[in-house]
């Protein structure tokens, strides 16, 4: 059995799901406990995903004898900076977890390995996964994650980033950077590595790719909600529709396939602070 078949128990609930339109859209919420949005349990869940996010496949043989060491290794690789307020790793791990859990992707090039040091901010795809649909062709899932207070700013920045990431020079460099990182034990390795070869056209790279845009931001709907009611789900659907309309107007859909993933937050700053506290608590 591939080690990536084992995942943390599901925590985030997908409260909006539409796989028909391009962009397909999903909204995943942490839910409520005693009428309060579950910020700390959400962060605890991200800690469960730390090894899957930050460690290579060969490092994921975790047992009761080394589990704390593995968590420390993963926590250090995410970042060690005291300047955490503008960092987006909590959003990246959330996008990673949702794609792994709901879309059955597997990591093929952990992003933390592009860094020269644990505090580097990487200008690259925020996620590089593969997906193997039953009866379909291999898909590369390339992530663009934005963790902002304002969702309008987040989606505008995400669109700008994706546009820069599909330029010829950027994609050529990414193929050269990512290809050597892919483990030969990865399922369908020969098929995957063919996409990353310099001889393979970028057209094939793009046609094989799904761009997963993750937007984690403060939600007006969440600010007045105390439970996962139908009214709350409807309000979240309206918020994600506004984000999708920005993608529609961007012109990107004529070139690439996009999956939009929205994660409503009650307070982005409090969420990031809680994540930073938990991360630092795991580091030596």
Secondary structure, 3 states (H helix, E strand, C coil): CCHHHCCCCCCCEEEEEECCCCCEEEEEECCEECCEECHHHHHHHHHHHHHHHHCCHHHCCCCCCCHHHHHHHHHHHHCCCCCCCCCCHHHHHHHHHHHHHHHCCEECCCHHHHCCCCCCCCCCCCEEEEEECCCCCEEEEEEEEEEECCHHHHHHHHHHHHHHHCCHHHHHHHHHHHHCCCCCCCCCHHHHHHHHCCCCCHHHHHHCEEEEEEEEEECHHHHCCCCCCHHHHHHHHHHHHHHHHHHHHHCHHHCCEEEEEEEEECCHHHHHHHHHHHHHHHCC
